[in-house]
Amino acid sequence: MLEELKRNALLGDQICDADPYLVRAAKYHGEKTERKCPICQKADLVHVAYVFGDDLGYQSGRVKSAQELTEMAFEYGHFQVYVIEVCGRCEWNHLYLSYALGDGKPRPIPRKPKDVLE
């Protein structure tokens, strides 16, 4: 399917449609891969991992690094990780991987510290 999309230049705007916030997250917080973008073939892809879950409280919906995910796996009962693959050049993106993490132990939901901005 990707080969078909690459041949049809008119669809480029339809498939290279990353949200500006996702592109920014990829630029500043993403983890580089050694894979080239399947669409433009000119840039390496970047992985951005977002975490979601009731157990995370105010941390839900944030970008986390692989190191942070390893630590969080033992600090929270259950949460989902969504890894988005992003090309910073042509802005192609897709859900690369999703999985659950946590140790299964119920905990109180963390309160947002007073110094955390909305």
C-alpha positions in Angstrom: 0.0 0.0 0.0 2.8 2.4 0.8 4.3 1.9 -2.7 0.9 2.9 -4.2 0.7 6.0 -2.0 4.2 7.1 -3.0 3.4 6.9 -6.7 0.3 9.1 -6.3 1.8 12.5 -5.4 -1.7 14.0 -5.0 -2.3 11.9 -1.9 0.9 13.3 -0.2 -1.1 16.0 1.6 -3.6 13.4 2.8 -1.0 11.0 4.3 1.7 13.5 5.4 -0.6 15.2 7.9 1.1 15.1 11.3 -0.4 17.5 13.9 2.0 20.4 14.6 2.3 19.3 18.2 3.3 15.8 17.2 6.0 17.2 14.9 7.3 19.4 17.7 7.2 16.5 20.1 9.2 14.3 17.6 11.7 17.1 17.1 12.4 17.7 20.8 11.4 14.5 22.6 11.4 11.8 20.0 13.8 8.9 19.9 15.6 8.5 16.5 15.4 5.2 14.7 17.6 3.9 11.9 14.7 3.5 9.5 14.1 5.8 6.6 10.7 7.3 6.0 8.8 5.0 3.6 7.2 8.1 1.9 10.0 10.6 1.3 12.9 8.2 1.8 15.0 11.3 2.9 14.7 11.4 6.7 15.1 8.9 9.6 11.9 8.2 11.5 11.5 9.2 15.1 9.4 7.4 17.7 7.3 9.4 20.1 5.8 7.5 23.1 2.6 8.9 24.7 1.2 7.4 27.9 -2.5 7.3 28.9 -4.4 5.8 31.8 -6.5 6.6 34.8 -3.7 5.5 37.1 -1.4 8.2 35.8 -3.5 11.1 36.9 -2.2 14.4 35.6 0.7 12.6 33.8 -1.8 10.9 31.3 -1.3 12.2 27.8 2.3 13.1 28.1 5.3 12.1 26.0 7.8 9.8 27.8 11.2 8.5 27.0 12.1 4.8 27.0 14.0 5.3 30.3 11.0 7.0 31.9 8.7 4.1 30.7 11.0 1.6 32.3 10.7 3.4 35.6 7.0 4.0 35.3 6.3 0.3 34.8 7.1 -0.2 38.5 5.4 3.0 39.8 1.9 2.6 38.4 -0.6 -0.2 38.3 -1.7 0.0 34.7 -1.4 2.4 31.7 -1.2 2.3 27.9 1.7 3.4 25.8 1.2 4.5 22.2 4.3 4.8 20.0 3.9 7.1 17.0 6.4 6.9 14.2 7.0 10.4 12.7 8.9 11.8 9.8 10.1 15.3 10.6 10.6 16.1 6.9 7.4 15.2 5.2 5.3 14.8 8.4 4.1 11.3 7.6 3.1 9.5 10.8 1.3 6.4 12.0 0.8 4.3 15.1 3.8 2.1 15.2 3.1 0.2 18.4 0.8 0.1 21.5 1.2 -1.9 24.6 0.2 -1.9 28.3 2.6 -1.4 31.2 2.4 -1.4 35.0 2.8 -3.8 37.8 -0.9 -4.4 38.5 -0.8 -3.0 42.0 -3.6 -0.5 42.6 -2.4 2.9 43.9 -4.0 6.2 44.7 -4.1 8.5 41.6 -1.3 11.0 41.9 -2.3 14.6 42.6 -1.1 17.3 40.3 1.6 19.3 42.1 0.8 23.0 42.5 3.7 24.1 40.4 2.6 22.1 37.3 1.1 24.4 34.7 -2.0 23.4 32.7 
